[in-house]
Amino acid sequence: MKHKILIILLINSLMPVKNIFAQDMHFSQFIMTPLQLDPSMAGKFQGDYRGILNHRSQWRSAMNKPYVTLGGMFDMHFNKDGKKDNFFGGGFSVYSDKAGLNSLKTTLINIALAYHIKLNQGQYFSGGMQGTLMQRNINANDLRFDNQFDGLGHNTALSNGENFTNISFIKPAISAGVSYTFGDNSMINVVSNNGYSGKKINIGAAVHYVNTPGYSFIQSGNEKLGLRYVVHSSNSFGIANTKLAIQPSGYFMMLRKATNLVLGSYFRINLNERSKYTQIVKGAAMSLGAHYRVGDAIIPGFLMEMGSFAFGVSYDINASGLTTITSGRGGYEISIRYISPNPFVSRSQARFF
């Protein structure tokens, strides 16, 4: 049965989305992959420089080798003098995905540029563009076809009958997005990804694969990636007279007939950590919550912030029809973030929330 599921998952990743619901590269901790959601998020954070690393492993319980996705990004803003209310933000990101028995590999190299316009005190409108080089390759020797069935089982000595002339290709892709952010700037402690008092609301929308690049490993194939639409939101609402905040977030993606909806919330507490010797406030916060990927998984998560560093961990509890095979074991994900200067004690030169 596990071999059957392996074949199904692999086929899902290869077939055009117009014919079947396929798994696109994604992370459950989407707050830690802002440029993958929307290029207008480049430079949109409390700090001058930001770097994030991501690791995701999925379907280990259903196959010998799981889906593994790695990611890394760096972004910053470009108004060092701190005098301008409007500013540019730029970012660079790389993502790599290996599906199943390493048969299908995808690498994305992205460069994003955004411009952030201050509408008034506490409100910004942002627009961004992103250019991508998408490289994909496949090892056809790892695939099984009906032509290789010899009456008893799979026989690698038989020809698969396919013409895989494009086992590797590189295509350019373009993305664009806009977002709006409102924050209550009356409080002093507005830190990293939202504070524990006041409120912050961020909503945005993006379109990926604007140029609909080609996507086929077969010589005669003319399949193209369709437009991928994304609507996303991340918010924070402080609870009066406490160090607590409720932080709901989510996104909706659509690529032709395939859809992906994730909704949930974190509960964040500011710990106000102090140095034992200097009594300088370094800042620390802890967040705990869960999201739900509709029709697929429940995703509990934990985020620990200490000064410039943050560490996040989450686990997908499979809730789809694959539970008979996975027993609920979907996959884990970890992320590490670094922001300079320390967002708990310093306001960035962009003066941005």
SULSUL-V149548 format. One record per residue. N is the residue number from 1. RES is the residue in three letters. D_FIRST is the distance of its C-alpha to the first C-alpha in Angstrom with 1 decimal. Layout:
N_RES_D_FIRST, N_RES_D_FIRST
//
This chain:
1_MET_0.0, 2_LYS_3.8, 3_HIS_5.4, 4_LYS_5.0, 5_ILE_6.4, 6_LEU_8.7, 7_ILE_10.0, 8_ILE_10.7, 9_LEU_12.5, 10_LEU_14.4, 11_ILE_15.5, 12_ASN_16.7, 13_SER_18.8, 14_LEU_20.4, 15_MET_21.3, 16_PRO_24.7, 17_VAL_24.8, 18_LYS_26.8, 19_ASN_23.9, 20_ILE_21.0, 21_PHE_20.8, 22_ALA_20.3, 23_GLN_20.4, 24_ASP_23.9, 25_MET_25.1, 26_HIS_26.0, 27_PHE_27.0, 28_SER_27.0, 29_GLN_30.4, 30_PHE_32.0, 31_ILE_35.5, 32_MET_35.0, 33_THR_34.3, 34_PRO_37.3, 35_LEU_37.8, 36_GLN_34.3, 37_LEU_35.1, 38_ASP_38.7, 39_PRO_41.2, 40_SER_44.0, 41_MET_42.8, 42_ALA_44.1, 43_GLY_46.9, 44_LYS_46.5, 45_PHE_46.5, 46_GLN_49.0, 47_GLY_50.0, 48_ASP_51.0, 49_TYR_48.0, 50_ARG_44.3, 51_GLY_41.4, 52_ILE_37.7, 53_LEU_34.7, 54_ASN_31.1, 55_HIS_27.7, 56_ARG_24.3, 57_SER_20.9, 58_GLN_17.8, 59_TRP_14.0, 60_ARG_14.3, 61_SER_12.0, 62_ALA_9.0, 63_MET_10.0, 64_ASN_12.4, 65_LYS_15.2, 66_PRO_15.8, 67_TYR_18.1, 68_VAL_21.6, 69_THR_24.7, 70_LEU_28.2, 71_GLY_31.5, 72_GLY_35.2, 73_MET_38.2, 74_PHE_41.9, 75_ASP_44.4, 76_MET_48.1, 77_HIS_51.0, 78_PHE_54.2, 79_ASN_57.2, 80_LYS_58.4, 81_ASP_61.8, 82_GLY_60.3, 83_LYS_63.1, 84_LYS_61.1, 85_ASP_59.2, 86_ASN_57.1, 87_PHE_55.0, 88_PHE_52.4, 89_GLY_49.1, 90_GLY_47.0, 91_GLY_43.6, 92_PHE_41.4, 93_SER_37.6, 94_VAL_34.8, 95_TYR_31.1, 96_SER_28.3, 97_ASP_24.6, 98_LYS_21.9, 99_ALA_18.5, 100_GLY_15.4, 101_LEU_16.3, 102_ASN_19.9, 103_SER_19.6, 104_LEU_21.4, 105_LYS_24.3, 106_THR_26.8, 107_THR_30.2, 108_LEU_32.7, 109_ILE_36.3, 110_ASN_38.3, 111_ILE_42.0, 112_ALA_43.2, 113_LEU_46.7, 114_ALA_47.8, 115_TYR_51.1, 116_HIS_51.8, 117_ILE_54.8, 118_LYS_56.5, 119_LEU_57.4, 120_ASN_59.3, 121_GLN_59.1, 122_GLY_55.4, 123_GLN_54.0, 124_TYR_52.4, 125_PHE_51.0, 126_SER_48.9, 127_GLY_47.7, 128_GLY_45.7, 129_MET_44.3, 130_GLN_41.7, 131_GLY_41.2, 132_THR_37.9, 133_LEU_36.9, 134_MET_33.3, 135_GLN_31.8, 136_ARG_28.4, 137_ASN_27.0, 138_ILE_23.9, 139_ASN_22.9, 140_ALA_22.1, 141_ASN_21.2, 142_ASP_18.0, 143_LEU_16.9, 144_ARG_15.3, 145_PHE_17.1, 146_ASP_17.3, 147_ASN_20.6, 148_GLN_19.0, 149_PHE_17.3, 150_ASP_19.7, 151_GLY_18.6, 152_LEU_16.6, 153_GLY_14.3, 154_HIS_14.9, 155_ASN_18.6, 156_THR_20.1, 157_ALA_23.5, 158_LEU_23.3, 159_SER_24.6, 160_ASN_22.4, 161_GLY_25.4, 162_GLU_25.6, 163_ASN_28.6, 164_PHE_27.7, 165_THR_31.3, 166_ASN_30.9, 167_ILE_28.3, 168_SER_30.3, 169_PHE_32.6, 170_ILE_34.8, 171_LYS_35.8, 172_PRO_38.3, 173_ALA_37.6, 174_ILE_39.9, 175_SER_39.5, 176_ALA_42.1, 177_GLY_42.4, 178_VAL_45.0, 179_SER_45.1, 180_TYR_47.7, 181_THR_48.3, 182_PHE_50.7, 183_GLY_51.6, 184_ASP_54.3, 185_ASN_56.3, 186_SER_58.7, 187_MET_56.9, 188_ILE_57.4, 189_ASN_54.0, 190_VAL_51.7, 191_VAL_49.1, 192_SER_46.1, 193_ASN_43.5, 194_ASN_45.8, 195_GLY_48.2, 196_TYR_48.6, 197_SER_51.6, 198_GLY_52.4, 199_LYS_49.7, 200_LYS_47.9, 201_ILE_46.1, 202_ASN_44.3, 203_ILE_42.8, 204_GLY_41.9, 205_ALA_40.3, 206_ALA_39.1, 207_VAL_38.1, 208_HIS_36.0, 209_TYR_35.7, 210_VAL_39.2, 211_ASN_39.7, 212_THR_36.3, 213_PRO_35.5, 214_GLY_33.7, 215_TYR_30.0, 216_SER_28.8, 217_PHE_27.6, 218_ILE_28.7, 219_GLN_32.4, 220_SER_33.1, 221_GLY_31.1, 222_ASN_33.2, 223_GLU_30.7, 224_LYS_32.3, 225_LEU_31.2, 226_GLY_32.6, 227_LEU_34.7, 228_ARG_32.9, 229_TYR_34.9, 230_VAL_34.9, 231_VAL_37.0, 232_HIS_37.1, 233_SER_39.2, 234_SER_39.9, 235_ASN_42.6, 236_SER_44.5, 237_PHE_46.8, 238_GLY_48.8, 239_ILE_49.8, 240_ALA_53.6, 241_ASN_55.2, 242_THR_52.0, 243_LYS_50.0, 244_LEU_46.9, 245_ALA_45.3, 246_ILE_42.6, 247_GLN_40.7, 248_PRO_38.5, 249_SER_36.6, 250_GLY_34.1, 251_TYR_33.3, 252_PHE_32.2, 253_MET_30.9, 254_MET_30.6, 255_LEU_29.8, 256_ARG_30.4, 257_LYS_28.2, 258_ALA_25.9, 259_THR_27.1, 260_ASN_26.6, 261_LEU_28.7, 262_VAL_29.2, 263_LEU_31.8, 264_GLY_33.0, 265_SER_35.8, 266_TYR_37.0, 267_PHE_39.9, 268_ARG_42.1, 269_ILE_44.9, 270_ASN_47.5, 271_LEU_48.3, 272_ASN_51.5, 273_GLU_51.1, 274_ARG_54.4, 275_SER_55.2, 276_LYS_56.6, 277_TYR_59.6, 278_THR_60.4, 279_GLN_59.4, 280_ILE_58.1, 281_VAL_55.4, 282_LYS_52.3, 283_GLY_50.2, 284_ALA_46.8, 285_ALA_44.4, 286_MET_41.2, 287_SER_38.7, 288_LEU_35.9, 289_GLY_33.9, 290_ALA_30.8, 291_HIS_29.5, 292_TYR_27.1, 293_ARG_25.1, 294_VAL_25.1, 295_GLY_21.8, 296_ASP_19.9, 297_ALA_21.2, 298_ILE_24.1, 299_ILE_25.7, 300_PRO_28.2, 301_GLY_30.5, 302_PHE_33.5, 303_LEU_36.3, 304_MET_39.2, 305_GLU_42.2, 306_MET_45.0, 307_GLY_47.8, 308_SER_46.5, 309_PHE_43.0, 310_ALA_40.0, 311_PHE_36.6, 312_GLY_33.7, 313_VAL_30.3, 314_SER_27.6, 315_TYR_24.0, 316_ASP_21.6, 317_ILE_20.2, 318_ASN_17.4, 319_ALA_18.4, 320_SER_16.5, 321_GLY_13.8, 322_LEU_11.2, 323_THR_12.7, 324_THR_10.2, 325_ILE_8.0, 326_THR_11.2, 327_SER_13.5, 328_GLY_16.1, 329_ARG_16.1, 330_GLY_16.9, 331_GLY_19.3, 332_TYR_22.9, 333_GLU_25.9, 334_ILE_29.4, 335_SER_32.6, 336_ILE_36.2, 337_ARG_39.2, 338_TYR_42.8, 339_ILE_45.8, 340_SER_49.4, 341_PRO_51.8, 342_ASN_50.6, 343_PRO_49.9, 344_PHE_51.0, 345_VAL_54.6, 346_SER_55.3, 347_ARG_55.3, 348_SER_54.2, 349_GLN_56.8, 350_ALA_55.0, 351_ARG_55.9, 352_PHE_52.6, 353_PHE_51.4
//
